[in-house]
């Protein structure tokens, strides 16, 4: 973490609010024709060009959503954008613009904010979105970031949470539980450092799960993959709060039940071996850990042959009538275990 006691670092007061915004954003360029007016005016102007406008926002607060003891500022900027883009991907929308607002305490020099915006710029390039506005203000309680992401899409392509029907298949992208295991390693090594600053962190061999936590990727690629396969999800959500919580969200919004098969939940071998090392149940990490930012969706059973052998997708269950409830089918015994929302909740996980 950069400290402003270093005389080589630049205090924010040297720029002032508007000078700071200009300094941090002057090298951002436009990638979307829908962006008409951007930073520098009173408001941005976006031309949806006959499409629907899809908007989402997230607030990330220091001490609640991230710990600057082990989260690099550049990674934080990237992740803040990616998690919002993930919400647009979960609607099957195309991301186009973002707005960034920061509340900053006086312990942050300009150079620290430059690192954050380097990460934001990388994410803008990766996801082909334009930074079109935002705000900065002072904070007495650390760093707070608010990102608003905007996407465009034609009505017929949008997917919400309300369309799942009994008989549909439950599908997830990628693998689950890795981000939570990465967090456990970071927390472990941070605790060791606090106890003995001379100890070197043991991070070797954990690269994949650390990346899942520090630099997650929104699955914007899935939209085109599904289109190429001729598959239109009936409902969809991103896995931000844990698989169990997301299934219950789909259940509530679509008024259906789910059967989730424990043996089908995809997990990376490193996630499983790390869970074993830390005496954790990897299935519980996948169910309740969160921050994987994979996509969870339902499709008609008739589309089974279209995706059954695709490496991006795993069929992990099916949809039932609502009165049959939401259950995990235990591996081996086929025992039904009620699904509970034990994933991340900003007001409970403090």
C-alpha positions in Angstrom: 0.0 0.0 0.0 1.4 3.4 -1.0 1.8 5.9 1.9 1.5 9.6 1.3 4.3 10.3 3.9 6.7 9.6 1.0 7.7 13.0 -0.3 7.9 11.7 -3.9 4.2 10.9 -3.9 1.6 13.5 -5.0 -1.2 14.6 -2.6 -4.7 14.7 -4.2 -5.0 18.3 -3.1 -2.4 19.3 -5.7 -4.9 18.5 -8.4 -8.3 19.2 -6.8 -11.4 17.2 -7.7 -11.8 18.2 -11.3 -8.1 18.2 -12.1 -7.8 14.8 -10.6 -10.6 13.4 -12.7 -9.1 14.9 -15.9 -5.6 13.5 -14.9 -6.9 10.0 -14.3 -9.1 9.7 -17.4 -7.4 11.7 -20.1 -5.9 8.6 -21.8 -9.2 6.7 -22.0 -10.6 6.4 -25.6 -14.0 5.4 -27.1 -14.7 1.9 -28.5 -18.5 2.1 -29.0 -20.6 4.0 -31.5 -23.3 4.4 -28.9 -21.1 6.7 -26.9 -21.9 10.3 -28.0 -20.8 12.6 -25.1 -18.5 11.4 -22.3 -16.3 12.8 -19.5 -16.0 16.6 -19.5 -19.7 17.5 -19.8 -22.4 17.6 -17.2 -23.6 14.1 -18.2 -22.9 11.4 -20.7 -25.0 10.8 -23.7 -25.6 7.3 -25.0 -27.5 6.5 -28.1 -29.0 3.0 -27.8 -29.6 2.7 -31.5 -32.9 0.9 -31.2 -31.7 -1.5 -28.5 -32.7 -1.9 -24.8 -30.5 -0.2 -22.2 -29.3 -2.6 -19.4 -27.9 -0.9 -16.3 -26.2 -2.4 -13.2 -24.2 -0.9 -10.3 -22.0 -2.2 -7.4 -20.4 -0.6 -4.4 -17.1 -2.0 -3.1 -16.1 -0.8 0.3 -12.7 -1.2 2.0 -12.9 -3.6 4.9 -16.1 -5.1 3.7 -15.4 -6.3 0.1 -11.6 -6.0 -0.1 -8.5 -5.8 2.1 -5.7 -3.6 0.9 -3.3 -5.6 3.0 -3.2 -8.1 0.2 -5.2 -6.8 -2.8 -3.1 -4.8 -5.3 -4.8 -1.6 -6.3 -4.4 -2.4 -10.0 -6.2 -5.7 -9.5 -8.9 -3.9 -7.5 -9.6 -1.5 -10.3 -9.9 -4.4 -12.8 -12.0 -6.5 -10.6 -14.4 -3.7 -9.8 -15.2 -3.4 -13.5 -15.3 -7.1 -14.2 -17.9 -7.9 -11.5 -20.2 -5.3 -12.9 -19.7 -6.6 -16.5 -20.5 -10.0 -15.1 -24.0 -8.8 -14.2 -24.5 -7.6 -17.8 -23.3 -11.0 -19.1 -25.9 -12.6 -16.8 -28.6 -10.7 -18.7 -27.1 -11.8 -22.1 -26.4 -8.1 -22.8 -23.4 -6.5 -24.5 -21.4 -4.2 -22.2 -20.8 -0.7 -23.7 -20.1 1.9 -21.0 -19.1 2.3 -17.3 -19.1 5.1 -14.8 -16.6 5.1 -11.9 -17.1 6.9 -8.6 -14.5 7.0 -5.7 -14.6 8.1 -2.1 -11.0 8.5 -1.0 -9.3 9.1 2.3 -6.3 11.4 2.5 -3.9 8.5 3.1 -4.1 7.8 -0.7 -1.8 9.8 -2.9 -2.5 10.4 -6.6 -0.1 7.5 -7.5 -2.4 5.1 -5.7 -5.4 6.2 -7.7 -3.3 6.0 -10.9 -2.8 2.3 -10.1 -6.6 1.8 -9.7 -7.3 3.5 -13.0 -4.6 1.4 -14.7 -6.7 -1.7 -13.7 -9.9 0.0 -14.8 -8.3 0.9 -18.2 -7.2 -2.8 -18.7 -10.7 -3.9 -18.0 -12.2 -1.4 -20.4 -9.8 -2.7 -23.1 -10.6 -6.3 -22.2 -14.4 -5.9 -22.3 -14.5 -3.1 -25.0 -16.3 -0.6 -22.8 -16.1 3.2 -22.6 -15.5 5.1 -19.4 -18.0 7.9 -19.7 -18.2 9.5 -16.3 -18.3 9.2 -12.5 -17.4 11.2 -9.4 -14.8 11.6 -6.7 -15.2 12.8 -3.2 -13.4 12.5 0.2 -13.9 9.7 2.7 -13.2 9.4 6.4 -13.4 5.6 6.3 -11.0 4.4 3.7 -11.7 3.6 0.0 -15.1 3.2 -1.5 -15.6 2.4 -5.2 -18.9 2.5 -7.0 -19.1 1.2 -10.6 -22.1 1.5 -12.8 -22.1 -0.6 -16.0 -24.3 0.0 -19.0 -25.1 -2.5 -21.8 -27.2 -2.6 -24.9 -29.1 -5.5 -26.4 -32.1 -6.3 -28.6 -35.2 -7.4 -26.6 -35.3 -10.9 -28.0 -31.7 -11.7 -26.8 -32.1 -10.5 -23.2 -32.4 -13.2 -20.5 -33.7 -12.6 -16.9 -34.3 -14.7 -13.9 -38.0 -15.4 -14.4 -38.2 -17.9 -17.3 -37.1 -21.3 -15.9 -39.7 -24.0 -16.3 -40.1 -27.5 -14.8 -38.1 -30.0 -17.0 -35.4 -27.4 -17.9 -31.8 -28.3 -17.4 -29.6 -26.4 -15.0 -26.2 -25.5 -16.5 -23.1 -23.7 -15.2 -20.0 -22.4 -17.0 -16.4 -23.0 -15.9 -15.6 -24.3 -12.4 -16.7 -23.2 -8.9 -15.1 -22.7 -5.5 -11.8 -21.4 -6.7 -12.2 -17.8 -5.8 -13.2 -18.7 -2.2 -10.1 -20.9 -1.9 -7.9 -18.2 -3.2 -9.3 -15.9 -0.6 -8.5 -18.4 2.1 -4.9 -18.6 1.0 -4.6 -14.8 0.9 -6.2 -14.5 4.4 -3.9 -17.2 5.8 -0.7 -15.6 4.4 -1.8 -12.1 5.5 -2.4 -13.4 9.1 1.1 -14.9 9.0 2.6 -11.6 7.8 0.8 -9.7 10.6 2.2 -12.1 13.2 5.7 -12.0 11.7 6.5 -9.4 9.0 9.8 -11.2 8.3 8.0 -14.3 7.1 7.7 -14.6 3.3 4.2 -15.5 2.0 3.8 -19.0 0.6 1.9 -18.3 -2.6 3.7 -20.7 -5.0 1.5 -23.3 -6.6 -1.7 -21.4 -5.9 -1.7 -19.3 -9.0 -5.1 -20.4 -10.5 -7.1 -19.9 -7.3 -5.4 -16.6 -6.5 -6.2 -15.3 -10.0 -9.8 -16.4 -9.5 -10.0 -14.2 -6.4 -7.9 -11.2 -7.4 -8.6 -10.9 -11.1 -11.8 -12.7 -12.0 -13.1 -12.6 -15.5 -16.7 -11.9 -16.6 -18.0 -14.5 -19.0 -18.9 -12.2 -21.8 -17.7 -15.0 -24.2 -20.7 -17.2 -23.3 -23.2 -15.0 -25.2 -21.6 -15.7 -28.6 -21.0 -19.4 -27.7 -24.7 -19.9 -26.9 -25.6 -18.1 -30.1 -23.3 -20.3 -32.2 -24.9 -23.4 -30.6 -28.4 -22.2 -31.2 -29.3 -22.2 -27.5 -31.3 -19.4 -25.7 -31.4 -19.7 -21.9 -34.7 -19.6 -20.2 -33.2 -17.9 -17.1 -29.7 -16.8 -16.1 -27.7 -15.4 -13.2 -24.0 -14.9 -12.4 -22.4 -16.8 -9.5 -21.3 -13.9 -7.3 -22.7 -15.0 -3.9 -22.4 -18.8 -4.1 -24.1 -21.5 -6.2 -26.7 -22.3 -3.5 -27.8 -18.6 -3.2 -28.0 -18.2 -7.0 -30.1 -21.3 -7.4 -32.5 -20.0 -4.8 -32.7 -16.6 -6.6 -33.7 -18.4 -9.8 -36.2 -20.5 -7.8 -37.8 -17.4 -6.2 -38.0 -15.4 -9.5 -39.1 -18.2 -11.7 -41.4 -19.9 -9.1 -39.8 -23.3 -9.6 -37.8 -25.8 -7.7 -34.3 -27.3 -8.4 -32.5 -30.5 -8.0 -28.7 -30.0 -7.9 -26.4 -33.0 -8.1 -23.4 -32.9 -5.9 -21.4 -35.2 -8.2 -21.9 -32.9 -11.1 -20.5 -29.6 -9.6 -17.4 -28.7 -11.5 -14.3 -27.9 -9.5 -10.7 -27.4 -10.5 -8.2 -30.0 -9.0 -6.3 -27.2 -7.2 -9.6 -26.0 -5.5 -10.1 -29.5 -4.2 -6.5 -30.1 -3.0 -6.4 -26.7 -1.4 -9.7 -27.4 0.4 -8.3 -30.7 1.7 -5.1 -28.9 2.8 -7.2 -26.4 4.8 -9.7 -29.0 6.1 -12.6 -27.5 4.2 -15.3 -29.3 2.2 -14.8 -28.3 -1.4 -18.5 -28.8 -2.2 -19.4 -26.3 0.5 -16.9 -23.9 -0.9 -18.6 -24.1 -4.3 -22.1 -23.8 -2.8 -21.4 -20.9 -0.5 -18.1 -19.3 -1.4 -19.1 -17.0 -4.2 -17.1 -14.6 -6.4 -16.6 -17.2 -9.1 -18.5 -15.0 -11.6 -19.4 -17.9 -13.8 -22.9 -18.0 -15.4 -25.7 -20.3 -14.1 -28.6 -20.8 -16.4 -31.5 -23.0 -17.5 -32.2 -24.4 -20.9 -34.9 -26.5 -22.4 -34.2 -30.2 -22.2 -34.5 -30.4 -26.0 -31.2 -28.5 -26.2 -29.3 -31.2 -24.3 -27.5 -32.5 -27.4 -26.3 -29.0 -28.3 -24.2 -28.5 -25.2 -23.6 -32.0 -23.7 -20.0 -32.2 -24.9 -19.1 -28.5 -24.9 -16.1 -27.8 -22.6 -17.5 -24.5 -21.3 -20.7 -26.1 -19.9 -21.6 -28.6 -17.2 -25.2 -29.8 -16.6 -25.5 -29.9 -12.8 -29.2 -30.4 -12.3 -32.7 -29.8 -13.5 -35.8 -27.7 -12.8 -38.8 -29.2 -10.9 -42.3 -27.8 -10.0 -42.0 -25.2 -7.2 -43.8 -27.5 -4.6 -40.9 -30.0 -4.8 -38.5 -27.5 -3.3 -34.7 -27.0 -3.8 -32.4 -29.8 -2.9 -28.8 -31.0 -3.3 -28.7 -34.7 -4.3 -25.8 -36.1 -2.3 -23.2 -38.1 -4.1 -23.4 -41.8 -3.5 -26.4 -41.9 -1.2 -28.8 -39.8 -3.3 -29.9 -38.2 0.0 -31.8 -34.9 -0.5 -30.3 -32.0 1.4 -32.2 -28.7 1.5 -30.3 -25.9 -0.2 -29.8 -22.8 2.0 -28.6 -19.3 1.2 -25.3 -19.3 3.1 -23.3 -17.3 0.5 -22.0 -13.8 0.7 -24.3 -11.1 2.3 -22.7 -7.7 2.8 -24.8 -7.0 5.9 -24.2 -10.4 7.5 -20.6 -11.2 6.5 -19.0 -8.5 8.6 
